[in-house]
Amino acid sequence: MSGLNQIGNLNVGGVNGPQIGGTPAVGSPAEGGVSFKDVLMKNLNEVNQMQDDADKSLQDFVSGKTQNMGEVISASQKASMAFSMLTQIRNKLQDAYDEVKNLRI
């Protein structure tokens, strides 16, 4: 899943980090950078497409359009692994949010 690997390579705020006042601030992508929202939405769409492909291959197998059971199993496993990975990312984001929410200033 090349899209999920992009999350670790995000460039938010440029070399000096996020800035305020006419330059990139928190939540806005730097010049040439990719916003976290765009990466996350792209990955959600990829996982959804994998699940749709797995459903389609299963329907094709059941209806007799294809006899390749390995293709059905492979598509199903890929979709399951992608969904599991996305769930883990969501859990980590929730943990990070809870940690930030509980900070005292």
C-alpha positions in Angstrom: 0.0 0.0 0.0 2.1 2.9 -1.3 -0.4 5.5 -0.1 -0.1 4.4 3.6 3.7 4.8 3.3 3.2 8.4 2.5 1.9 9.2 6.0 5.5 8.9 7.3 6.8 11.2 4.6 4.6 14.2 5.2 6.1 17.7 4.9 4.0 20.1 6.9 5.3 23.5 7.6 8.5 23.4 5.6 12.1 23.3 6.9 11.4 25.5 10.0 8.1 23.8 10.9 4.6 25.3 11.0 4.5 29.1 11.0 1.8 31.7 11.5 1.4 35.1 9.8 1.5 35.0 6.0 3.4 31.7 5.8 2.2 28.1 6.2 0.5 27.4 9.5 -0.6 24.3 11.3 -3.0 22.3 9.1 -1.9 23.8 5.8 0.5 22.0 3.5 3.9 23.6 2.8 5.0 24.4 -0.7 5.4 21.0 -2.4 4.1 19.2 0.7 1.1 17.0 1.0 -1.7 17.7 3.5 -2.5 15.0 6.0 -6.2 15.2 5.0 -5.3 14.5 1.3 -3.2 11.5 2.2 -5.8 10.1 4.6 -8.6 10.5 2.1 -6.6 8.9 -0.7 -5.9 5.9 1.6 -9.6 5.6 2.5 -10.5 5.6 -1.1 -7.8 2.9 -1.8 -9.1 0.7 1.0 -12.7 1.1 -0.3 -11.6 0.2 -3.8 -9.8 -2.9 -2.6 -13.0 -4.0 -0.7 -15.1 -3.3 -3.9 -12.6 -5.4 -6.0 -12.8 -8.3 -3.5 -16.6 -8.2 -3.6 -16.6 -8.1 -7.4 -14.1 -11.1 -7.6 -16.3 -13.1 -5.2 -19.4 -12.3 -7.2 -17.6 -13.3 -10.4 -16.6 -16.6 -8.9 -20.0 -17.4 -7.5 -21.7 -16.6 -10.8 -19.3 -18.7 -12.7 -17.6 -15.9 -14.7 -14.2 -17.0 -13.4 -12.9 -20.2 -11.9 -9.8 -18.7 -10.2 -10.3 -19.2 -6.5 -6.8 -18.0 -5.8 -7.7 -14.6 -7.2 -10.7 -14.4 -4.9 -8.7 -15.3 -1.8 -5.9 -12.9 -2.7 -8.3 -9.9 -3.3 -10.1 -10.7 0.0 -6.9 -11.0 2.0 -5.5 -7.7 0.5 -8.8 -5.9 1.4 -8.8 -7.4 4.9 -5.1 -6.4 5.5 -5.7 -2.9 4.2 -8.8 -2.4 6.4 -6.9 -3.7 9.4 -4.0 -1.3 8.8 -6.4 1.6 8.4 -8.1 0.6 11.7 -4.7 0.6 13.4 -4.0 4.1 12.0 -7.3 5.3 13.3 -6.6 3.9 16.8 -3.2 5.6 16.9 -4.7 8.9 15.8 -7.4 8.5 18.5 -4.7 7.8 21.2 -2.7 10.9 20.0 -5.9 13.0 20.2 -6.7 11.8 23.7 -3.1 12.5 24.8 -3.2 16.1 23.5 -6.7 16.6 24.9 -5.5 15.6 28.4 -2.5 18.0 28.3 -2.6 20.8 30.9 -1.4 24.2 29.9 
